[in-house]
Amino acid sequence: MKKLLLSFLILVTILIGNPLTAIAEEQPSVEPIKEAFVESPESPSEKEERRQQRQQRRQAEKEKRRQQRQQRRQQRRQQRKQKLEESVKESLKSPSQELPPQFLRLSDEIEDGVEDLGPLKDLTGTWVGKGWNMIAVPINSRRARNTVGCPGKTPKKPRENFCVEIMPYIETLTFTPIGAPVPNRGFPIDTFVVGLHYQQVVSDANTFQPLHIENGMWLLLDKEKKIVSRLSSIPHGNTLLAIGDSFDVEGNFQIPEIDGLPILDKPVLGYAAPYFTAEGVPPFDPSNPNKILQDIIDKQKLLETVILDVSTENEGGISNIPFIEKNADVSSFESTFWIEDVEDEAGNEFLQLQYSQTTNLDFIKDFTSEDPDKLIVWPHIDVATMVKQ
């Protein structure tokens, strides 16, 4: 039966042919179709023209994005200006205006002084961020204890009579306009001072316990020369007046290095070793605390920065309560603020505030000095980076 069926199939194939072969023979050739889509060789001039067109499109898109960023930047500046004007006008709604004339301060209209805040105007508002605090404190070897920071530590050697504390912190810093310009009467002309109140609240980043509170003012003393000052009051029992300059820089820049190690007349090998074994090192670098600020802006694109640089050495001063003078006298203070306009990867801008401040504390006799009254200078340093809310 199988042989009969196989013979039948062979006979059919011979009579009608292979159907698959017939289908293949009926299909048209694809070669002419392929040839129809083959592009003719492009001449060098056509290639150059296409390259120029692509370059022009890229340049046009780049210019469009640049103009859009510039428009957004102008809009944000205008918004900040409007917020500042609203804040200053709100400060006019004060009960003091209802007092009798003899209690009112004579000054110009506040609207005339809105822009007179000059380099201080972008500070207005609330800033939140993180920072680092470094301080050395003396150890009372007789009682084998000292203030909070290094509890219970007893010096093993006469020269190991201090300990170092380095800690991260979180901070909220708020600035509000002081209101109307303040007249300073003089001869032959009067001057008018404008400025901002500020309040600083600092807490431990790990325990959230309060570390520091401070209030004061930033003042613009001379609009043309851009002279500014900072007045601060600290509940430890210190007040200070620091005076300095303000100026602008474009683009990214280098933050000056500072040294946080103790200052003696003569260097002593190994004396500052406790700084480098303290908790928090690294990332904090006692030999250059500003490095932690520089590392942040090295990863950012800065458009422009307003710098406020003040010091008590510029005809300012510090006043301390007797206890402070006796135990750890505050001899000088300097501070630098960088108000930075930053652009992120998406082209959005935001304001960032960085600061570095050094408070020099004098305690422990300088055993390298020939002056019997000379004390070692211990830089107490704070550095922080914050963003405007």
Secondary structure, DSSP 8 states (H G I E B T S, - for coil): -HHHHHHHHHHHHHHH--HHHHHHHHS--SHHHHHHH------HHHHHHHHHHHHHHHHHHHHHHHHHHHHHHHHHHHHHHHHHHHHHHHHT--GGGGS-GGGS-----GGGGSGGGGGGGGG-EEEEEEEEEEEEEEEETTTTEESTTSTT---SSTT--EEEEEEEEEEEEEEEE-SS-EEE--SS--EEEEEEEEEEEEEETTT--EEEEEEEEEEEEETTTTEEEEEEEETTTEEEEEEEEEEEEES---------S-B-SS--TTTTHHHHHSTTTTTS-TT-TTHHHHHHHTTSEEEEEEEEEEETTTT-EEEE-HHHHHHSEEEEEEEEEEEEEEE-TTS-EEEEEEEEEEEEEEEEE-TT-S-TT-EEEEEEEEEEEEEE-
